[in-house]
């Protein structure tokens, strides 16, 4: 091979190396820009949360950013405000989007609180409270089974007690409504169910007293 051909080969190799370096630098620059844009968007969302903002638009932004800590910050704020649809959107598929995040139990705790808040918001509608209460009971007990060692277990237990007491009261109210509207047999059946299903509740004591007096 002539020296000219050797020099041409060297030049080609140098050109390829330069192209590779340029492409690599371009890739690095693009990655840095994306990281900066992500950080800026997260900071913007966090600022809006700091102002107490929780709505579906912000929830969509937070979900798209897919930052686990931001997800939980937004979910907590929405829970405090009783805004459940944005909370559910923010935590949608949390464990799939963040399988290695160390906050799985906290995310599950926030999700389990959704039906409990619905139960509380249904005050005055005993039928709805029972429906929401059954869902909440399943979610809260499911959390305890899946995360028996979670620190948030201590937050769940008193809410379960409050939930059962509230459901018992709704059963009692509906039983009394039946009795007052001429459906005594159905009302008494509900009172017996209440006494058996919620034996530790105040409403169960009242139900037993009523049944004893009636008999």
C-alpha positions, -999 to +999 in steps of 0.1 A: +000+000+000+013+034-010+020+061+016-008+082+000-034+055+006-021+051+042-026+089+047-061+087+032-070+059+056-057+079+086-077+109+075-109+088+072-104+074+107-098+108+121-130+121+104-150+092+118-136+099+153-145+136+150-181+127+138-184+103+168-173+129+192-196+155+178-226+131+179-217+122+214-215+158+225-248+166+208-264+137+226-250+149+259-262+184+252-297+171+244-298+151+276-287+181+297-314+203+280-341+177+288-329+175+324-330+212+327-365+214+312-377+186+335-362+204+366-378+236+355-412+220+351-410+202+384-400+235+401-430+252+385-454+225+396-440+226+431-444+263+433-481+259+423-485+233+450-469+258+474-497+282+466-522+256+476-533+248+440-548+214+434-569+209+402-571+185+373-548+206+351-520+206+377-526+169+383-521+161+346-489+181+346-476+163+377-486+129+363-468+136+330-436+147+348-436+114+366-415+125+396-423+103+426-417+129+452-438+155+433-465+129+428-468+124+466-466+161+474-495+168+451-515+138+463-511+149+499-523+185+491-553+172+472-562+149+500-560+177+525-584+197+503-607+168+497-601+170+460-602+133+451-602+131+413-569+150+410-554+129+437-564+097+420-550+110+387-517+119+403-512+085+419-525+065+389-502+035+383-477+050+408-461+016+416-457+008+379-442+042+370-420+042+400-413+005+409-381+013+428-394+044+447-390+040+485-425+055+491-448+026+480-465+024+513-471+061+515-486+061+480-508+032+490-519+049+522-529+080+503-549+059+478-566+040+506-577+073+521-597+083+490-628+061+498-626+071+535-628+108+526-657+100+503-674+083+532-669+114+553-681+137+526-713+117+523-725+129+557-763+132+557-768+104+530-768+071+549-772+050+518-742+066+502-722+064+534-727+027+536-717+022+500-686+044+504-679+028+538-677-007+524-653+004+498-632+023+524-632-007+547-618-029+519-592-004+510-580+003+546-579-033+557-562-042+524-535-016+532-529-032+566-525-067+550-501-055+524-480-032+546-482-047+581-450-030+592-457+004+577-455+035+599-488+046+584-506+016+600-511+038+631-529+063+609-552+036+595-564+019+627-583+049+643-599+057+609-611+021+607-627+025+641-643+058+631-655+042+598-672+013+616-689+036+641-701+058+613-714+028+592-732+015+623-749+048+628-760+049+592-775+014+596-794+026+627-807+057+610-820+036+581-836+011+604-854+039+623-865+054+589-880+020+580-898+017+613-911+053+611-925+048+576-944+016+584-918-010+574-912-023+609-902-058+600-874-046+577-863-020+602-861-046+630-841-069+607-817-041+600-813-035+638-805-071+644-780-070+616-765-039+631-762-055+665-744-086+650-722-068+626-711-038+647-713-052+683-688-027+697-705+004+683-727+028+703-754+023+676-754-014+684-762-007+720-791+015+710-803-011+686-803-038+713-821-015+737-848-008+711-852-044+702-854-053+739-881-027+745-900-036+714-902-073+725 
